[in-house]
Amino acid sequence: MASANGFVKVEERFASNFIEVLKARYGRVPSAAFVAIQFNRHNEGGKGISQESVRRWLRGLSMPSYQNLQVLALWLKVKVGVLVDRFAADDGTSLEKNISCCSNQILVMAALFNKLPNQTKAEILTLVRCYSVLTSDKTVEATVIAA
């Protein structure tokens, strides 16, 4: 779901992908309690998560840390990229052809970017577009716009 400024929040994108993966594995979206229990079983030696954390992930209100993404991927037998890298343009078309994967740094930057005020986001996008025009580096623009 795109926000008023046309950006899809990273948390919402993750929630959508997480729900798809859970449905593919279990045929439905399991309860938050089940997800928390399974996550904690696979998180050997790590800090456990609560049902409320799972609810926030599923609603697109927050996103797991990179370490927790790795645990989810291990448990659900998918790559981390399946949970976070499915970029969609505002019109719903896939941008996966243009962006093959995201590093942890890009994911962190995208999460920080989404917390900025809309005016600041617009100014940053203007700078990125100018940079990509001046350098003819369209991959930078595509990455920032998708994130």
DRENVO-356548 format. One record per atom (N, C-alpha, C): residue number from 1; residue in three letters; atom name; x, z, y. Coordinates in nm, 2 decimals, always signed. Layout:
# DRENVO-356548
(atom NUM,ala,CA,(X,Z,Y))
...
***
This chain:
# DRENVO-356548
(atom 1,met,N,(+0.08,+0.00,-0.12))
(atom 1,met,CA,(+0.00,+0.00,+0.00))
(atom 1,met,C,(+0.09,+0.00,+0.12))
(atom 2,ala,N,(+0.07,-0.10,+0.21))
(atom 2,ala,CA,(+0.15,-0.11,+0.33))
(atom 2,ala,C,(+0.10,-0.01,+0.44))
(atom 3,ser,N,(+0.19,+0.05,+0.51))
(atom 3,ser,CA,(+0.15,+0.14,+0.62))
(atom 3,ser,C,(+0.12,+0.05,+0.74))
(atom 4,ala,N,(+0.08,+0.12,+0.85))
(atom 4,ala,CA,(+0.03,+0.05,+0.97))
(atom 4,ala,C,(+0.14,-0.05,+1.02))
(atom 5,asn,N,(+0.27,-0.02,+1.00))
(atom 5,asn,CA,(+0.38,-0.10,+1.05))
(atom 5,asn,C,(+0.42,-0.21,+0.95))
(atom 6,gly,N,(+0.35,-0.22,+0.84))
(atom 6,gly,CA,(+0.38,-0.32,+0.74))
(atom 6,gly,C,(+0.48,-0.28,+0.63))
(atom 7,phe,N,(+0.53,-0.16,+0.64))
(atom 7,phe,CA,(+0.63,-0.12,+0.54))
(atom 7,phe,C,(+0.56,-0.05,+0.43))
(atom 8,val,N,(+0.61,-0.07,+0.31))
(atom 8,val,CA,(+0.56,+0.00,+0.19))
(atom 8,val,C,(+0.66,+0.11,+0.17))
(atom 9,lys,N,(+0.61,+0.24,+0.17))
(atom 9,lys,CA,(+0.70,+0.35,+0.16))
(atom 9,lys,C,(+0.77,+0.35,+0.02))
(atom 10,val,N,(+0.89,+0.39,+0.02))
(atom 10,val,CA,(+0.96,+0.40,-0.11))
(atom 10,val,C,(+0.89,+0.49,-0.21))
(atom 11,glu,N,(+0.84,+0.60,-0.16))
(atom 11,glu,CA,(+0.77,+0.69,-0.24))
(atom 11,glu,C,(+0.64,+0.63,-0.31))
(atom 12,glu,N,(+0.57,+0.55,-0.23))
(atom 12,glu,CA,(+0.45,+0.48,-0.28))
(atom 12,glu,C,(+0.49,+0.37,-0.39))
(atom 13,arg,N,(+0.60,+0.30,-0.36))
(atom 13,arg,CA,(+0.65,+0.20,-0.45))
(atom 13,arg,C,(+0.69,+0.27,-0.58))
(atom 14,phe,N,(+0.76,+0.38,-0.57))
(atom 14,phe,CA,(+0.80,+0.46,-0.69))
(atom 14,phe,C,(+0.68,+0.50,-0.77))
(atom 15,ala,N,(+0.58,+0.56,-0.70))
(atom 15,ala,CA,(+0.46,+0.61,-0.77))
(atom 15,ala,C,(+0.39,+0.50,-0.85))
(atom 16,ser,N,(+0.38,+0.38,-0.79))
(atom 16,ser,CA,(+0.32,+0.27,-0.86))
(atom 16,ser,C,(+0.39,+0.23,-0.98))
(atom 17,asn,N,(+0.52,+0.22,-0.97))
(atom 17,asn,CA,(+0.61,+0.18,-1.08))
(atom 17,asn,C,(+0.61,+0.29,-1.19))
(atom 18,phe,N,(+0.61,+0.42,-1.15))
(atom 18,phe,CA,(+0.61,+0.53,-1.24))
(atom 18,phe,C,(+0.48,+0.53,-1.32))
(atom 19,ile,N,(+0.37,+0.51,-1.26))
(atom 19,ile,CA,(+0.24,+0.50,-1.32))
(atom 19,ile,C,(+0.24,+0.38,-1.42))
(atom 20,glu,N,(+0.29,+0.27,-1.38))
(atom 20,glu,CA,(+0.29,+0.15,-1.48))
(atom 20,glu,C,(+0.37,+0.18,-1.60))
(atom 21,val,N,(+0.49,+0.25,-1.58))
(atom 21,val,CA,(+0.58,+0.28,-1.70))
(atom 21,val,C,(+0.51,+0.38,-1.79))
(atom 22,leu,N,(+0.44,+0.49,-1.73))
(atom 22,leu,CA,(+0.37,+0.59,-1.81))
(atom 22,leu,C,(+0.26,+0.52,-1.89))
(atom 23,lys,N,(+0.18,+0.43,-1.82))
(atom 23,lys,CA,(+0.08,+0.36,-1.89))
(atom 23,lys,C,(+0.13,+0.28,-2.01))
(atom 24,ala,N,(+0.24,+0.21,-1.99))
(atom 24,ala,CA,(+0.30,+0.13,-2.09))
(atom 24,ala,C,(+0.35,+0.21,-2.21))
(atom 25,arg,N,(+0.40,+0.33,-2.18))
(atom 25,arg,CA,(+0.45,+0.41,-2.29))
(atom 25,arg,C,(+0.34,+0.49,-2.36))
(atom 26,tyr,N,(+0.24,+0.54,-2.29))
(atom 26,tyr,CA,(+0.14,+0.63,-2.34))
(atom 26,tyr,C,(-0.01,+0.57,-2.35))
(atom 27,gly,N,(-0.02,+0.45,-2.29))
(atom 27,gly,CA,(-0.15,+0.39,-2.29))
(atom 27,gly,C,(-0.24,+0.44,-2.18))
(atom 28,arg,N,(-0.20,+0.54,-2.11))
(atom 28,arg,CA,(-0.27,+0.60,-2.00))
(atom 28,arg,C,(-0.17,+0.68,-1.92))
(atom 29,val,N,(-0.21,+0.74,-1.81))
(atom 29,val,CA,(-0.13,+0.83,-1.73))
(atom 29,val,C,(-0.15,+0.97,-1.78))
(atom 30,pro,N,(-0.05,+1.03,-1.84))
(atom 30,pro,CA,(-0.06,+1.16,-1.90))
(atom 30,pro,C,(-0.08,+1.26,-1.78))
(atom 31,ser,N,(-0.12,+1.38,-1.82))
(atom 31,ser,CA,(-0.14,+1.49,-1.72))
(atom 31,ser,C,(+0.00,+1.53,-1.66))
(atom 32,ala,N,(-0.01,+1.59,-1.54))
(atom 32,ala,CA,(+0.11,+1.63,-1.48))
(atom 32,ala,C,(+0.18,+1.74,-1.56))
(atom 33,ala,N,(+0.10,+1.82,-1.63))
(atom 33,ala,CA,(+0.16,+1.92,-1.72))
(atom 33,ala,C,(+0.25,+1.86,-1.83))
(atom 34,phe,N,(+0.19,+1.76,-1.89))
(atom 34,phe,CA,(+0.26,+1.68,-2.00))
(atom 34,phe,C,(+0.39,+1.62,-1.95))
(atom 35,val,N,(+0.38,+1.55,-1.83))
(atom 35,val,CA,(+0.50,+1.49,-1.77))
(atom 35,val,C,(+0.60,+1.59,-1.74))
(atom 36,ala,N,(+0.57,+1.70,-1.68))
(atom 36,ala,CA,(+0.66,+1.81,-1.65))
(atom 36,ala,C,(+0.73,+1.86,-1.77))
(atom 37,ile,N,(+0.65,+1.89,-1.88))
(atom 37,ile,CA,(+0.71,+1.94,-2.00))
(atom 37,ile,C,(+0.81,+1.84,-2.06))
(atom 38,gln,N,(+0.77,+1.71,-2.07))
(atom 38,gln,CA,(+0.85,+1.61,-2.13))
(atom 38,gln,C,(+0.98,+1.59,-2.05))
(atom 39,phe,N,(+0.96,+1.59,-1.92))
(atom 39,phe,CA,(+1.08,+1.58,-1.83))
(atom 39,phe,C,(+1.18,+1.69,-1.85))
(atom 40,asn,N,(+1.13,+1.81,-1.85))
(atom 40,asn,CA,(+1.21,+1.93,-1.87))
(atom 40,asn,C,(+1.28,+1.93,-2.00))
(atom 41,arg,N,(+1.22,+1.88,-2.11))
(atom 41,arg,CA,(+1.28,+1.87,-2.24))
(atom 41,arg,C,(+1.40,+1.77,-2.24))
(atom 42,his,N,(+1.39,+1.67,-2.16))
(atom 42,his,CA,(+1.49,+1.57,-2.15))
(atom 42,his,C,(+1.60,+1.60,-2.05))
(atom 43,asn,N,(+1.58,+1.70,-1.97))
(atom 43,asn,CA,(+1.67,+1.74,-1.86))
(atom 43,asn,C,(+1.76,+1.85,-1.91))
(atom 44,glu,N,(+1.85,+1.82,-2.00))
(atom 44,glu,CA,(+1.93,+1.92,-2.07))
(atom 44,glu,C,(+2.03,+1.98,-1.96))
(atom 45,gly,N,(+2.01,+2.11,-1.95))
(atom 45,gly,CA,(+2.10,+2.19,-1.86))
(atom 45,gly,C,(+2.06,+2.17,-1.71))
(atom 46,gly,N,(+1.97,+2.08,-1.68))
(atom 46,gly,CA,(+1.93,+2.06,-1.54))
(atom 46,gly,C,(+1.82,+2.15,-1.50))
(atom 47,lys,N,(+1.79,+2.15,-1.37))
(atom 47,lys,CA,(+1.68,+2.23,-1.31))
(atom 47,lys,C,(+1.55,+2.16,-1.35))
(atom 48,gly,N,(+1.46,+2.24,-1.40))
(atom 48,gly,CA,(+1.33,+2.19,-1.44))
(atom 48,gly,C,(+1.24,+2.15,-1.32))
(atom 49,ile,N,(+1.14,+2.08,-1.35))
(atom 49,ile,CA,(+1.04,+2.04,-1.24))
(atom 49,ile,C,(+0.91,+2.10,-1.27))
(atom 50,ser,N,(+0.83,+2.12,-1.16))
(atom 50,ser,CA,(+0.69,+2.17,-1.18))
(atom 50,ser,C,(+0.59,+2.06,-1.19))
(atom 51,gln,N,(+0.47,+2.10,-1.23))
(atom 51,gln,CA,(+0.36,+2.01,-1.23))
(atom 51,gln,C,(+0.33,+1.96,-1.09))
(atom 52,glu,N,(+0.34,+2.04,-0.99))
(atom 52,glu,CA,(+0.32,+2.00,-0.86))
(atom 52,glu,C,(+0.42,+1.89,-0.81))
(atom 53,ser,N,(+0.54,+1.90,-0.86))
(atom 53,ser,CA,(+0.64,+1.79,-0.83))
(atom 53,ser,C,(+0.59,+1.66,-0.89))
(atom 54,val,N,(+0.54,+1.67,-1.01))
(atom 54,val,CA,(+0.49,+1.55,-1.08))
(atom 54,val,C,(+0.37,+1.49,-1.00))
(atom 55,arg,N,(+0.28,+1.58,-0.96))
(atom 55,arg,CA,(+0.16,+1.53,-0.89))
(atom 55,arg,C,(+0.21,+1.46,-0.76))
(atom 56,arg,N,(+0.30,+1.52,-0.69))
(atom 56,arg,CA,(+0.35,+1.46,-0.56))
(atom 56,arg,C,(+0.42,+1.32,-0.59))
(atom 57,trp,N,(+0.49,+1.31,-0.70))
(atom 57,trp,CA,(+0.55,+1.18,-0.74))
(atom 57,trp,C,(+0.44,+1.08,-0.77))
(atom 58,leu,N,(+0.34,+1.12,-0.84))
(atom 58,leu,CA,(+0.23,+1.02,-0.88))
(atom 58,leu,C,(+0.14,+0.98,-0.76))
(atom 59,arg,N,(+0.13,+1.07,-0.66))
(atom 59,arg,CA,(+0.06,+1.03,-0.54))
(atom 59,arg,C,(+0.14,+0.96,-0.44))
(atom 60,gly,N,(+0.27,+0.94,-0.46))
(atom 60,gly,CA,(+0.35,+0.87,-0.37))
(atom 60,gly,C,(+0.38,+0.96,-0.24))
(atom 61,leu,N,(+0.38,+1.09,-0.26))
(atom 61,leu,CA,(+0.41,+1.18,-0.15))
(atom 61,leu,C,(+0.55,+1.22,-0.14))
(atom 62,ser,N,(+0.62,+1.21,-0.26))
(atom 62,ser,CA,(+0.76,+1.24,-0.26))
(atom 62,ser,C,(+0.82,+1.16,-0.37))
(atom 63,met,N,(+0.95,+1.16,-0.38))
(atom 63,met,CA,(+1.03,+1.08,-0.48))
(atom 63,met,C,(+1.13,+1.17,-0.54))
(atom 64,pro,N,(+1.15,+1.15,-0.67))
(atom 64,pro,CA,(+1.26,+1.23,-0.74))
(atom 64,pro,C,(+1.40,+1.20,-0.68))
(atom 65,ser,N,(+1.48,+1.30,-0.70))
(atom 65,ser,CA,(+1.62,+1.28,-0.66))
(atom 65,ser,C,(+1.68,+1.17,-0.76))
(atom 66,tyr,N,(+1.80,+1.12,-0.73))
(atom 66,tyr,CA,(+1.86,+1.02,-0.81))
(atom 66,tyr,C,(+1.89,+1.08,-0.95))
(atom 67,gln,N,(+1.93,+1.21,-0.96))
(atom 67,gln,CA,(+1.95,+1.27,-1.09))
(atom 67,gln,C,(+1.82,+1.28,-1.17))
(atom 68,asn,N,(+1.71,+1.31,-1.10))
(atom 68,asn,CA,(+1.59,+1.32,-1.17))
(atom 68,asn,C,(+1.54,+1.18,-1.21))
(atom 69,leu,N,(+1.57,+1.08,-1.13))
(atom 69,leu,CA,(+1.53,+0.94,-1.17))
(atom 69,leu,C,(+1.61,+0.90,-1.30))
(atom 70,gln,N,(+1.73,+0.95,-1.31))
(atom 70,gln,CA,(+1.81,+0.92,-1.43))
(atom 70,gln,C,(+1.75,+0.99,-1.56))
(atom 71,val,N,(+1.70,+1.11,-1.54))
(atom 71,val,CA,(+1.63,+1.18,-1.65))
(atom 71,val,C,(+1.50,+1.11,-1.69))
(atom 72,leu,N,(+1.42,+1.07,-1.59))
(atom 72,leu,CA,(+1.30,+0.99,-1.62))
(atom 72,leu,C,(+1.33,+0.86,-1.69))
(atom 73,ala,N,(+1.43,+0.79,-1.65))
(atom 73,ala,CA,(+1.47,+0.67,-1.71))
(atom 73,ala,C,(+1.51,+0.69,-1.86))
(atom 74,leu,N,(+1.59,+0.79,-1.88))
(atom 74,leu,CA,(+1.63,+0.83,-2.02))
(atom 74,leu,C,(+1.51,+0.86,-2.10))
(atom 75,trp,N,(+1.42,+0.95,-2.06))
(atom 75,trp,CA,(+1.31,+0.99,-2.13))
(atom 75,trp,C,(+1.21,+0.87,-2.16))
(atom 76,leu,N,(+1.19,+0.79,-2.06))
(atom 76,leu,CA,(+1.09,+0.68,-2.07))
(atom 76,leu,C,(+1.15,+0.55,-2.13))
(atom 77,lys,N,(+1.28,+0.56,-2.15))
(atom 77,lys,CA,(+1.36,+0.45,-2.21))
(atom 77,lys,C,(+1.35,+0.32,-2.13))
(atom 78,val,N,(+1.37,+0.33,-2.00))
(atom 78,val,CA,(+1.37,+0.22,-1.90))
(atom 78,val,C,(+1.50,+0.24,-1.82))
(atom 79,lys,N,(+1.53,+0.14,-1.74))
(atom 79,lys,CA,(+1.64,+0.15,-1.65))
(atom 79,lys,C,(+1.59,+0.21,-1.52))
(atom 80,val,N,(+1.67,+0.28,-1.45))
(atom 80,val,CA,(+1.63,+0.34,-1.32))
(atom 80,val,C,(+1.57,+0.23,-1.23))
(atom 81,gly,N,(+1.62,+0.11,-1.23))
(atom 81,gly,CA,(+1.57,+0.00,-1.15))
(atom 81,gly,C,(+1.43,-0.03,-1.18))
(atom 82,val,N,(+1.38,-0.01,-1.30))
(atom 82,val,CA,(+1.24,-0.04,-1.33))
(atom 82,val,C,(+1.15,+0.06,-1.25))
(atom 83,leu,N,(+1.20,+0.18,-1.23))
(atom 83,leu,CA,(+1.12,+0.28,-1.15))
(atom 83,leu,C,(+1.12,+0.25,-1.00))
(atom 84,val,N,(+1.23,+0.20,-0.95))
(atom 84,val,CA,(+1.25,+0.19,-0.81))
(atom 84,val,C,(+1.27,+0.05,-0.75))
(atom 85,asp,N,(+1.31,-0.05,-0.83))
(atom 85,asp,CA,(+1.35,-0.17,-0.77))
(atom 85,asp,C,(+1.25,-0.28,-0.76))
(atom 86,arg,N,(+1.13,-0.26,-0.79))
(atom 86,arg,CA,(+1.03,-0.36,-0.78))
(atom 86,arg,C,(+0.98,-0.38,-0.64))
(atom 87,phe,N,(+1.05,-0.46,-0.56))
(atom 87,phe,CA,(+1.01,-0.48,-0.42))
(atom 87,phe,C,(+0.90,-0.58,-0.41))
(atom 88,ala,N,(+0.81,-0.54,-0.32))
(atom 88,ala,CA,(+0.69,-0.63,-0.29))
(atom 88,ala,C,(+0.68,-0.66,-0.15))
(atom 89,ala,N,(+0.66,-0.78,-0.11))
(atom 89,ala,CA,(+0.64,-0.81,+0.03))
(atom 89,ala,C,(+0.50,-0.77,+0.07))
(atom 90,asp,N,(+0.48,-0.78,+0.20))
(atom 90,asp,CA,(+0.34,-0.74,+0.25))
(atom 90,asp,C,(+0.23,-0.82,+0.19))
(atom 91,asp,N,(+0.26,-0.94,+0.15))
(atom 91,asp,CA,(+0.16,-1.03,+0.09))
(atom 91,asp,C,(+0.15,-1.01,-0.06))
(atom 92,gly,N,(+0.23,-0.91,-0.12))
(atom 92,gly,CA,(+0.22,-0.88,-0.26))
(atom 92,gly,C,(+0.31,-0.96,-0.35))
(atom 93,thr,N,(+0.38,-1.06,-0.29))
(atom 93,thr,CA,(+0.47,-1.14,-0.37))
(atom 93,thr,C,(+0.60,-1.07,-0.40))
(atom 94,ser,N,(+0.66,-1.10,-0.51))
(atom 94,ser,CA,(+0.78,-1.03,-0.55))
(atom 94,ser,C,(+0.90,-1.08,-0.48))
(atom 95,leu,N,(+0.98,-0.98,-0.44))
(atom 95,leu,CA,(+1.11,-1.01,-0.38))
(atom 95,leu,C,(+1.23,-0.99,-0.48))
(atom 96,glu,N,(+1.19,-0.97,-0.61))
(atom 96,glu,CA,(+1.30,-0.95,-0.71))
(atom 96,glu,C,(+1.40,-1.06,-0.72))
(atom 97,lys,N,(+1.35,-1.18,-0.69))
(atom 97,lys,CA,(+1.44,-1.30,-0.70))
(atom 97,lys,C,(+1.55,-1.29,-0.60))
(atom 98,asn,N,(+1.52,-1.23,-0.48))
(atom 98,asn,CA,(+1.62,-1.22,-0.37))
(atom 98,asn,C,(+1.70,-1.10,-0.38))
(atom 99,ile,N,(+1.65,-0.99,-0.45))
(atom 99,ile,CA,(+1.73,-0.87,-0.46))
(atom 99,ile,C,(+1.73,-0.83,-0.61))
(atom 100,ser,N,(+1.85,-0.84,-0.66))
(atom 100,ser,CA,(+1.86,-0.81,-0.81))
(atom 100,ser,C,(+1.86,-0.66,-0.84))
(atom 101,cys,N,(+1.92,-0.58,-0.76))
(atom 101,cys,CA,(+1.92,-0.44,-0.78))
(atom 101,cys,C,(+1.96,-0.36,-0.66))
(atom 102,cys,N,(+1.93,-0.24,-0.66))
(atom 102,cys,CA,(+1.97,-0.15,-0.55))
(atom 102,cys,C,(+2.07,-0.04,-0.60))
(atom 103,ser,N,(+2.17,-0.02,-0.52))
(atom 103,ser,CA,(+2.26,+0.09,-0.55))
(atom 103,ser,C,(+2.19,+0.22,-0.50))
(atom 104,asn,N,(+2.25,+0.33,-0.55))
(atom 104,asn,CA,(+2.20,+0.46,-0.50))
(atom 104,asn,C,(+2.20,+0.47,-0.35))
(atom 105,gln,N,(+2.31,+0.42,-0.29))
(atom 105,gln,CA,(+2.32,+0.43,-0.14))
(atom 105,gln,C,(+2.20,+0.36,-0.07))
(atom 106,ile,N,(+2.16,+0.24,-0.12))
(atom 106,ile,CA,(+2.05,+0.17,-0.06))
(atom 106,ile,C,(+1.92,+0.25,-0.08))
(atom 107,leu,N,(+1.90,+0.31,-0.19))
(atom 107,leu,CA,(+1.78,+0.39,-0.22))
(atom 107,leu,C,(+1.78,+0.51,-0.12))
(atom 108,val,N,(+1.89,+0.57,-0.10))
(atom 108,val,CA,(+1.90,+0.69,-0.01))
(atom 108,val,C,(+1.87,+0.64,+0.13))
(atom 109,met,N,(+1.93,+0.53,+0.17))
(atom 109,met,CA,(+1.91,+0.47,+0.30))
(atom 109,met,C,(+1.76,+0.44,+0.32))
(atom 110,ala,N,(+1.70,+0.38,+0.22))
(atom 110,ala,CA,(+1.56,+0.34,+0.23))
(atom 110,ala,C,(+1.47,+0.46,+0.25))
(atom 111,ala,N,(+1.50,+0.57,+0.17))
(atom 111,ala,CA,(+1.42,+0.69,+0.19))
(atom 111,ala,C,(+1.44,+0.75,+0.33))
(atom 112,leu,N,(+1.56,+0.75,+0.38))
(atom 112,leu,CA,(+1.58,+0.80,+0.51))
(atom 112,leu,C,(+1.51,+0.71,+0.62))
(atom 113,phe,N,(+1.52,+0.58,+0.60))
(atom 113,phe,CA,(+1.46,+0.49,+0.69))
(atom 113,phe,C,(+1.31,+0.51,+0.70))
(atom 114,asn,N,(+1.25,+0.54,+0.59))
(atom 114,asn,CA,(+1.10,+0.56,+0.58))
(atom 114,asn,C,(+1.06,+0.68,+0.66))
(atom 115,lys,N,(+1.15,+0.78,+0.68))
(atom 115,lys,CA,(+1.12,+0.90,+0.75))
(atom 115,lys,C,(+1.13,+0.89,+0.90))
(atom 116,leu,N,(+1.19,+0.77,+0.94))
(atom 116,leu,CA,(+1.21,+0.75,+1.09))
(atom 116,leu,C,(+1.07,+0.72,+1.16))
(atom 117,pro,N,(+1.06,+0.75,+1.29))
(atom 117,pro,CA,(+0.95,+0.70,+1.36))
(atom 117,pro,C,(+0.93,+0.55,+1.36))
(atom 118,asn,N,(+0.81,+0.50,+1.37))
(atom 118,asn,CA,(+0.79,+0.35,+1.36))
(atom 118,asn,C,(+0.87,+0.28,+1.47))
(atom 119,gln,N,(+0.88,+0.33,+1.59))
(atom 119,gln,CA,(+0.95,+0.26,+1.70))
(atom 119,gln,C,(+1.10,+0.25,+1.66))
(atom 120,thr,N,(+1.16,+0.35,+1.60))
(atom 120,thr,CA,(+1.30,+0.35,+1.56))
(atom 120,thr,C,(+1.32,+0.24,+1.45))
(atom 121,lys,N,(+1.22,+0.24,+1.35))
(atom 121,lys,CA,(+1.23,+0.14,+1.24))
(atom 121,lys,C,(+1.23,+0.00,+1.30))
(atom 122,ala,N,(+1.14,-0.02,+1.40))
(atom 122,ala,CA,(+1.13,-0.16,+1.46))
(atom 122,ala,C,(+1.26,-0.20,+1.53))
(atom 123,glu,N,(+1.32,-0.10,+1.60))
(atom 123,glu,CA,(+1.45,-0.13,+1.66))
(atom 123,glu,C,(+1.56,-0.16,+1.56))
(atom 124,ile,N,(+1.56,-0.08,+1.46))
(atom 124,ile,CA,(+1.66,-0.11,+1.35))
(atom 124,ile,C,(+1.64,-0.25,+1.29))
(atom 125,leu,N,(+1.52,-0.28,+1.26))
(atom 125,leu,CA,(+1.49,-0.42,+1.20))
(atom 125,leu,C,(+1.53,-0.53,+1.30))
(atom 126,thr,N,(+1.51,-0.51,+1.43))
(atom 126,thr,CA,(+1.56,-0.61,+1.53))
(atom 126,thr,C,(+1.71,-0.62,+1.52))
(atom 127,leu,N,(+1.78,-0.51,+1.52))
(atom 127,leu,CA,(+1.92,-0.52,+1.51))
(atom 127,leu,C,(+1.97,-0.59,+1.38))
(atom 128,val,N,(+1.91,-0.56,+1.27))
(atom 128,val,CA,(+1.95,-0.62,+1.14))
(atom 128,val,C,(+1.92,-0.77,+1.15))
(atom 129,arg,N,(+1.81,-0.81,+1.20))
(atom 129,arg,CA,(+1.78,-0.95,+1.21))
(atom 129,arg,C,(+1.88,-1.02,+1.30))
(atom 130,cys,N,(+1.92,-0.96,+1.41))
(atom 130,cys,CA,(+2.02,-1.02,+1.50))
(atom 130,cys,C,(+2.15,-1.03,+1.42))
(atom 131,tyr,N,(+2.19,-0.93,+1.35))
(atom 131,tyr,CA,(+2.31,-0.93,+1.27))
(atom 131,tyr,C,(+2.31,-1.05,+1.17))
(atom 132,ser,N,(+2.20,-1.06,+1.10))
(atom 132,ser,CA,(+2.19,-1.16,+1.00))
(atom 132,ser,C,(+2.19,-1.30,+1.06))
(atom 133,val,N,(+2.14,-1.32,+1.18))
(atom 133,val,CA,(+2.14,-1.45,+1.24))
(atom 133,val,C,(+2.28,-1.48,+1.29))
(atom 134,leu,N,(+2.35,-1.38,+1.35))
(atom 134,leu,CA,(+2.49,-1.40,+1.40))
(atom 134,leu,C,(+2.59,-1.42,+1.28))
(atom 135,thr,N,(+2.56,-1.36,+1.17))
(atom 135,thr,CA,(+2.66,-1.37,+1.06))
(atom 135,thr,C,(+2.61,-1.47,+0.95))
(atom 136,ser,N,(+2.49,-1.52,+0.96))
(atom 136,ser,CA,(+2.43,-1.60,+0.86))
(atom 136,ser,C,(+2.42,-1.53,+0.73))
(atom 137,asp,N,(+2.41,-1.40,+0.73))
(atom 137,asp,CA,(+2.41,-1.32,+0.61))
(atom 137,asp,C,(+2.26,-1.27,+0.58))
(atom 138,lys,N,(+2.18,-1.36,+0.52))
(atom 138,lys,CA,(+2.04,-1.33,+0.50))
(atom 138,lys,C,(+2.02,-1.22,+0.39))
(atom 139,thr,N,(+2.12,-1.19,+0.31))
(atom 139,thr,CA,(+2.10,-1.08,+0.21))
(atom 139,thr,C,(+2.08,-0.95,+0.27))
(atom 140,val,N,(+2.15,-0.92,+0.39))
(atom 140,val,CA,(+2.14,-0.80,+0.46))
(atom 140,val,C,(+2.00,-0.78,+0.51))
(atom 141,glu,N,(+1.94,-0.88,+0.57))
(atom 141,glu,CA,(+1.81,-0.88,+0.63))
(atom 141,glu,C,(+1.71,-0.86,+0.51))
(atom 142,ala,N,(+1.72,-0.93,+0.40))
(atom 142,ala,CA,(+1.62,-0.92,+0.29))
(atom 142,ala,C,(+1.63,-0.78,+0.24))
(atom 143,thr,N,(+1.75,-0.72,+0.22))
(atom 143,thr,CA,(+1.76,-0.59,+0.17))
(atom 143,thr,C,(+1.69,-0.48,+0.25))
(atom 144,val,N,(+1.72,-0.49,+0.38))
(atom 144,val,CA,(+1.66,-0.39,+0.48))
(atom 144,val,C,(+1.51,-0.41,+0.49))
(atom 145,ile,N,(+1.46,-0.53,+0.50))
(atom 145,ile,CA,(+1.32,-0.55,+0.51))
(atom 145,ile,C,(+1.25,-0.50,+0.38))
(atom 146,ala,N,(+1.30,-0.53,+0.27))
(atom 146,ala,CA,(+1.24,-0.49,+0.14))
(atom 146,ala,C,(+1.24,-0.34,+0.12))
(atom 147,ala,N,(+1.35,-0.28,+0.17))
(atom 147,ala,CA,(+1.36,-0.13,+0.15))
(atom 147,ala,C,(+1.27,-0.06,+0.25))
***
